Amino acid sequence: MIIAGPANEENYEASREYSREKDALDPLRAFRNRFHFPETDSGEDAVYFTGNSLGLQPKTTKDYVDQELADWARLAVEGHFEAAHPWLPYHEFLTEKMAEVVGAKPIETVVMNSLTVNLHLLMVSFYRPSKERFKIMIEGKAFPSDQYAVKSQLAFHGIDPAEGLIEVTPRTGETWLRTEDIVAAIKEHGESLALVMFGGVNYYTGQAFDLDSISEAGHSVGAVVGFDLAHAAGNIHLRLHETGADFACWCSYKYLNSGPGGVAGVFVHERHKANFDLPRFSGWWGHDKDSRFQMGPDFKAIEGAEGWQISNPPIFQMAALMASLEIFSEAGMAKLSAKSKDLTGYLEFLLDDIGDERISVITPRDPNQRGCQLSIRVDGADRSLFERLSGQEVFADWREPDVIRVAPVPLYNSFEDVFRFSERLRKALGE
Ligand SMILES: *Cc1c(COP(=O)(O)O)cnc(C)c1O
């Protein structure tokens, strides 16, 4: 089934020469050389389309981590003050650049912990059910960890998830959610909704949700609004502050290239910066910086997102993230987003060009409703197709029962990568 997409702005061509011409004109092409690509026997870079799962390592990461190892060796405990980047305020060195990536203000942003942990911590503060208002709404087929987190929060408050969890699913025969249906569902549950918690980009379909509309609708019924931006941060152009959600969280090892288990990001809207009545699970790193080392018994939160910190931060993980955020800051999300639309548009064109009836794209065709990822459904396919497709030369991702997810990342993928992938898929389908 081939669904006609919107007319491409470009007159794309299905040839290697054309893809190379596109690369030659790409203003961001030099960034590719700043990343390590997995090794292959042929010596050619792998087609790495799993940056939505684990981003590639910047070549500078090692220097950033080595710096902290050297300072620890040389200075030991004094490194908290004397290191090239002192460890005591280390998280602050990341705030501004992380805030830029998601379109937030520095006061709204902090880097801490890992994603699901942060989601829980934020729900401790922002999911405050009452007898009448107790439901949590999420997108259907949300990432499993988010489903577990919200269900366990409901249960923690003594609410049966079968009653308290509302999952919005696409219409029969459709693969992604219409904004009008999300908004209608929010209005329908209205005053019973305590929290609307959506993904920014769904990990399975690649759909980017209309965060402005969701935020507005959620607030209009008096609910709190939160976003999980794991597949959105570093992928789509976000304007978190303006969008107006109460909170958001995201990981940094996917599009943000901070390495396995990298330290995660948190957003708490400025309107809550001095809302010290919100319950929170506290620890000394969220305590007022001037009096933290007086080691007093009573917690006094720092204003803004920093006040949600608990523990002193993992410096090596933060060093790795710093290496990557420097690169994002140089490239800029606006430019990355423009290239992303072109790169993914080219992939879409080539998939159509294969002309195989078994292929359909379950990601929205509208470039504004997706990031770089396309999820390709192959009717009747099983894992053997994926095994013919992937391997040393091609990194893609298989999701049961029949979906291949691919993410050409604008920071380090090329138009030639996209062309090589399509040729490989064409061959695998024919075998
Ligand atoms: C990747 C991802 C996670 C992973 O959670 P961790 O706590 O980082 O292990 C959670 N939620 C979503 C939506 C994700 O995409």
Ligand as a Chemical Component Dictionary entry (heavy atoms), coordinates in Angstrom:
data_LIG
# 
_chem_comp.id                   LIG 
_chem_comp.type                 NON-POLYMER 
_chem_comp.pdbx_formal_charge   0 
_chem_comp.three_letter_code    LIG 
# 
loop_
_chem_comp_atom.comp_id 
_chem_comp_atom.atom_id 
_chem_comp_atom.alt_atom_id 
_chem_comp_atom.type_symbol 
_chem_comp_atom.charge 
_chem_comp_atom.model_Cartn_x 
_chem_comp_atom.model_Cartn_y 
_chem_comp_atom.model_Cartn_z 
_chem_comp_atom.pdbx_ordinal 
LIG C1 C1 C 0 14.061 5.636 25.967 1  
LIG C2 C2 C 0 12.858 5.948 26.765 2  
LIG C3 C3 C 0 12.805 5.652 28.138 3  
LIG C4 C4 C 0 13.959 4.984 28.830 4  
LIG O1 O1 O 0 13.955 5.252 30.188 5  
LIG P1 P1 P 0 15.291 5.245 31.063 6  
LIG O2 O2 O 0 14.778 5.614 32.387 7  
LIG O3 O3 O 0 16.239 6.205 30.453 8  
LIG O4 O4 O 0 15.844 3.857 31.030 9  
LIG C5 C5 C 0 11.657 6.008 28.825 10 
LIG N1 N1 N 0 10.622 6.615 28.204 11 
LIG C6 C6 C 0 10.641 6.899 26.887 12 
LIG C7 C7 C 0 9.478  7.588 26.235 13 
LIG C8 C8 C 0 11.751 6.558 26.126 14 
LIG O5 O5 O 0 11.774 6.819 24.814 15 
# 
loop_
_chem_comp_bond.comp_id 
_chem_comp_bond.atom_id_1 
_chem_comp_bond.atom_id_2 
_chem_comp_bond.value_order 
_chem_comp_bond.pdbx_ordinal 
LIG C1 C2 SING 1  
LIG C2 C3 SING 2  
LIG C2 C8 DOUB 3  
LIG C3 C4 SING 4  
LIG C3 C5 DOUB 5  
LIG C4 O1 SING 6  
LIG O1 P1 SING 7  
LIG P1 O2 DOUB 8  
LIG P1 O3 SING 9  
LIG P1 O4 SING 10 
LIG C5 N1 SING 11 
LIG N1 C6 DOUB 12 
LIG C6 C7 SING 13 
LIG C6 C8 SING 14 
LIG C8 O5 SING 15 
# 
